Amino acid sequence: MNSYPIRGGVHPDERKFTSEITIRRVPTPKRLYIPLKQHIGAPAKPSRVPGEIILKGALLARAQGSVSASIHSPCSGYVEDIIDWAAPHPSGLPTKTMVVVNDGKEIHEDASVPVNPLFLRPEVIAERVGQSGIVGLGGATFPSAVKLTLGQGRLTPILIINGCECEPYLTCDDRLMQERTLDVVDGIRILAQALNGSETIIAIEKNKPEAIQLMREATKKIGNIKVMPVPTRYPMGSEKQLIEHITGRQVPSGKLSADIGVMLHNIATAYAVNRAVREGKPLITRIITVAGEAVEQPGNYEVPIGMLISDLLDFCGLKEQPARLIMGGPMMGQAIPHANIPLTKGCNGILALSAAELSQRSEHPCIRCASCVDACPMGLSPLSMASLLKRDKLDEAVDIGLKDCILCGACSFSCPSGIPLVHYFNYGKGEIVSRAQQQRKDDEIKQLIQERQVRMVRLEQEREEAMAKRKAEIAARKAAQAQQEHSTKAEAA
Amino acid sequence: MISGIFTLTLLGGSLGLFLALAARYLKVAADPIVEDITAMLPGSNCGQCGFAGCGQAAEAVATGQAKLDMCPPGGKSLIESLAKRLGVDWDFSHVTANVPNVAYVMESTCIGCARCFKACPTDAIVGAPKQIHSVINSACNGCRLCIDVCPTECLQMVEVQTTLENWRWYKPQVIQAQAA
């Protein structure tokens, strides 16, 4: 099969030490902290009240709005409360979280097992995926049902299944493909069916020979699915780069991949689709990699959604106090402030890094070596954007492509001066959002001021009219009185 | 008597005609910059800039009598758009923390006098006489007009709380390594 070169990219040390370790199931802890917003879009609306008894797999919160995802209970027990709890976010700020107490009985809600999904209409598959609360499990957490519906509305001739896993340390997709090959392939077939039987390509980086071998065997007899080994280079697993490598087409700036007839889903999403559509089981667990030198038993673990990272690290053991905790991979993951944060649908790894593993580079002035330009997979000029952002020239930075930056971190990784380039772009993108929000608020307030002024004028007018009316009434009454007096006088006379 | 009436009518008519023609042909066009700036300003006429209202402030900015950062409710985004419109370079390193402020009613001391929501130009305060009032944060632009009218000083300006929705990455601190 043809492939096309992509520009830029880097080769970080792989450190995939956990690729040989079998997935282990983690027992559900006593309490689960389930955030109501684990996806892109509107938070789910709670459909349970505190004190309500629930079964495993029961709906806890329902999707609301056009882009949202439902949330289900990973255990049987009862809802204790809905509280503000630290969110899985670098700020650790609170978010609405449902606390579920596990009774340890593991009583399942009855799952209705549907007919063979390969005979279902695409819309019905998308609906089931939506009911099961599945979101993009590669980390983007975009609701999968919405994505499928988007693909059904247009011509989507190519479905790409992303098994690249280009981030260092992470091996959960690799293990999933090796251990649950048939389920993953079935999920991929269901996804292809949901997109009207698109041509399907499974992209796997060449550093996973076992997974490539197993997936090839499993898909040998299926006509429209092909396995395609792709070069090991970060960020090959990024949506735009992978599409360009496989199809030779670029996603235009500001457009979606669906606009050029390609749809991308992650390996873990395909597995979740298999569970949901084949067995009627909602998304209540996921497989994550726990790694880093501070961890005693690194490996891949199947964890219930809502388990606290501290509970997970207790289960895996800690050799030392981690110097930094990262949710996701080391390149694009987010450092989190503490371990009292729940695991959510989009979390594919927890890294507990020791002090020795952290890079201790201090920042030096830019020497204009252009390493970052060579590394940038989007063809941008990170050094120019960063120097503009340093001086708060946001508009100029947007002009040279800040909005196209995918925040992959290849520039920061390659910078010999240790300049936190990707941090500048995070800052710049945040400023763009703030500015838009402020603009919206200003416009709304201006509207309010104008409406108030109009209302004040109207009230004043009404007051004057009422006064004039009252005056007229008084005058009329006085005239009537005078008339009466006059007539009585006349009678008396 | 006839001649007097005639003279005055003629005088009035010709002067009126002269004024009408002057208004038409000697018209001084309003500065479009002032209009643009007026449109950018919040329009709440709060007076925190030291001018009577937003219109006067816009004139002062256009003629260079007032600085671009004179408007506290407008904040940093206003400075940016003003600098862009006027084509001047503005050094943002001196702009102090851009934390927007909103009014907050302390419920324990609010007596429900209803003066504050009459003073509010943006209808951001809700309440009724003898009821505790409250501020709708998303409609408050921090003009402070309500602060002065409160008889019990229960209104305060507070910083907008950081939540997941408005949290942003901070700007990287430039810490230059010591030259060896």
Interface residues (C-beta under 8 A of the other chain):
Chain A: A87 H89 S91 L93 T95 S362 E363 H364 P365 L389 K390 D392 L394 D395 G418 P420 H423 Y424 N426 Y427 K429 G430 E431 V433 S434 R435 Q437 Q438 Q439 K441 D442 E444 I445 K446 L448 I449 Q450 E451 R452
Chain B: P42 G43 S44 G74 G75 S77 E80 K84 F92 P121 T122 D123 A124 S138 A139 N141 T162 T163 L164 N166 W167 R168 W169 Y170 K171 P172 V174 I175 Q176 A177
